Amino acid sequence: MLSKLLQTANLFHLLFFIDSELAAIKRSAGCPHCNGSLHQANYMRQPRGGPAGLPEEYCLRWSLCCGREGCRRRSMPESCLFMGRRVYWRCVVLIATALVQHRSESQSVGQLSKLLSISRKTIKRWFAYFTEVFGYSSEWLRVRGFLPATVSNDCLPVNFMEYCIMQSQDALSGLVLCCRLLGRGG
Ligand SMILES: [Zn+2]
């Protein structure tokens, strides 16, 4: 079951590894404003919803800062682990929303909220975001361009997650692919 994946440390390990790579690529490209060299200016976040005992470094949000006097602007590498400023891990937001979309009639949002230890209000907010906003977001539109027409724009993120899982060997790799595509925008 998808919710079990959220207790799998390896999922977070893989996503952290991808984020580290994305940061290294961004850093080697230099400052997008002045071409100056970029330095690390990472910070710790306190993301929720993952298994207990994850290494602290996984909570690191990679961030870069231009070293050139007079510029010093910050550059944020893309992230598979985090979804903007949301306090939950990206994979948690995706799975919780997918479970609400795919729930049986007998299963309430309250039951899912208990299962995942996430408040009903938060789950409903994510659901509303994916139903009303996500389909038009630049994040999704960038990914959409790489996908076959068979992936419907309805019922996101479930349709997209199912596509990613079908392209992969197992659900874990599928979820990693899903976070990677959304995080990098293609
Ligand atoms: Zn600069």
Boltz pocket constraint, residues with backbone or C-beta under 6 A from the ligand:
constraints:
  - pocket:
      binder: B
      contacts: [[A, 31], [A, 32], [A, 33], [A, 34], [A, 35], [A, 36], [A, 66], [A, 67], [A, 68], [A, 71], [A, 72], [A, 73]]
      max_distance: 6.0
